[in-house]
Amino acid sequence: MLTTELKSQIDRVWEAFWTGGLSNPLTVIEQMTYLLFIRRLDELQTQKEQKANLLRQPIEAPIFREEEYPLRWSRFKDADPEVMFRLFTREAGVFDFLRNSGHRSAAFTKYMKGATFMIPTPRLLSQVVDMLSNIDMADRDTKGDVYEYLLSKIASAGQNGQFRTPRHIIRMMVDMVQPTLDDVICDPSAGSCGFLTVSGEYIRQHYATELYHDEALRHFQEDMFMGVEFDPTMIRIGAMNLILHGIENPQLRDVDALSEANTDFTQKATLVLANPPFKGSLDREAVDGKILSVVDSKKTELLFLALILKGLQLGGRAAVIVPDGVLFGSSKAHLQIRRELIERQKLQAVISMPGGVFKPYAGVSTAVLLFTRTDSGGTDHVWFYDMHADGFSLDDKRQPTDANDIADIVQRYHHLPAEAGRLRTDRSFLVPVQEIRDNNFDLSINRYKETVYEEKTYAAPAEIIREIESLDAERAVLLNELKEMLV
């Protein structure tokens, strides 16, 4: 659990970076990621040493060789600032160890190519190391919560319309699709890997006993979680997020998900959870031809939907956030992707979310699409839900509120047959596929919902005028009384 004291400790570390000259939130998180990882490697080495001592055997696959012991967190954390800084910046020092020790350490080192140490002074490095040393991160859940709190401090949108998906929205989507131990879960626009970490938490919560078996644990640690992200900074941050949530060897790919280079994604995933980029368009020649065969477009939100269909196994499921324009856009490409989802695949649900869900990053209205790849159709009814509240105010402050539709959404989604009797004036209802066809495959909830207008009766104009005259006469009397009091 992330306590107030833990938050205060992290805030002090954050403030130290800012006062020390690092003001870019992504840079701060990336530098903190390096420090947290070298601390994590030291913890893993300590565990190996304890096991070796207990069994009276040599250390199995040591992370640090004996000559590298000065590079361990426990060895340098109390050193003089100048000495510590030299350990980080010298050749074959701490930072070189992070970049080059992938054959002996966890998966994170695979994503260290191009990483740069940017802490400018010995004083700042020593101050931050000391602060991080005082944060108790022995518990896996605490590690994950600490890093999630760090990620929440990213206060500006990334490139190409990327921004952090609120954790409670991710959890809603995960609770709706209910991952299993048999799944291979993928996010083709992984960012900080929020969808993958929450899915991991769900698996640990619902399959704790099964994870004691070696094969299930191996699948969980090595094969279950796939992510694609072309930004090298974000892939390092995402890898660290997964590792601190107890997923030591995630399958992350640092390629452009929409390009032909993304060969590993093809029909491997059984479950996709994603919030793809909304903005911008791409050079058509840079896009994989197999994606263009599904939807002929330059718009990233449409191309990612086609990519997800391409990457899912037959029978695979998806929950994807899209901008509202995908639901009712009139272009040939918009119609093409909606027809694909409804006629060739099985579209189950459209959850319309209010515009404030992604504030302060963006005010765009969005929806969650839930569908299954069948390549043979299967859509009979589509379930619509009109979300009004997500537990937070819909302004830039996003303060907690009592109004929250999420629990109702999840509960109703898992009992869709009971929705058959709902009226179009209700918050949620089912729409038969033929009606959607007749409306040119429009998936906007406003196309199908019915609004009940309350009839109001107003007084006749002559009566309103008499009331005004009466009020005016009363005002005149009171004004005369006031004048007499002043004489």
Sequence and secondary structure as in RCSB ss.txt:
>XXXX:A:sequence
MLTTELKSQIDRVWEAFWTGGLSNPLTVIEQMTYLLFIRRLDELQTQKEQKANLLRQPIEAPIFREEEYPLRWSR
FKDADPEVMFRLFTREAGVFDFLRNSGHRSAAFTKYMKGATFMIPTPRLLSQVVDMLSNIDMADRDTKGDVYEYL
LSKIASAGQNGQFRTPRHIIRMMVDMVQPTLDDVICDPSAGSCGFLTVSGEYIRQHYATELYHDEALRHFQEDMF
MGVEFDPTMIRIGAMNLILHGIENPQLRDVDALSEANTDFTQKATLVLANPPFKGSLDREAVDGKILSVVDSKKT
ELLFLALILKGLQLGGRAAVIVPDGVLFGSSKAHLQIRRELIERQKLQAVISMPGGVFKPYAGVSTAVLLFTRTD
SGGTDHVWFYDMHADGFSLDDKRQPTDANDIADIVQRYHHLPAEAGRLRTDRSFLVPVQEIRDNNFDLSINRYKE
TVYEEKTYAAPAEIIREIESLDAERAVLLNELKEMLV
>XXXX:A:secstr
   HHHHHHHHHHHHHHHHTT   HHHHHHHHHHHHHHHHHHHHHHHHHHHHHHHTS  SS SS GGGGGGSHHH
HTTS HHHHHHHHHSTTSHHHHHHH TTTS GGGGG TT       HHHHHHHHHHHHTS   SHHHHHHHHHHH
HTT  S  GGG     HHHHHHHHHHH   TT  EEETT TTTHHHHHHHHHHHHH TTGGGSHHHHHIIIIISE
EEE   HHHHHHHHHHHHHTT  S EEE S TTSTT  TTTTTEEEEEE    S B  GGGS HHHHTT    BH
HHHHHHHHHHHEEEEEEEEEEEETHHHH  SHHHHHHHHIIIIISEEEEEEEE GGGGTTT    EEEEEEE  S
S    EEEEEE   EEE SSTT  EEEEE HHHHHHHHTTGGGGGG  TTSSEEEEEHHHHHHTTT   GGGT  
          HHHHHHHHHHHHHHHHHHHHHHHHHH 
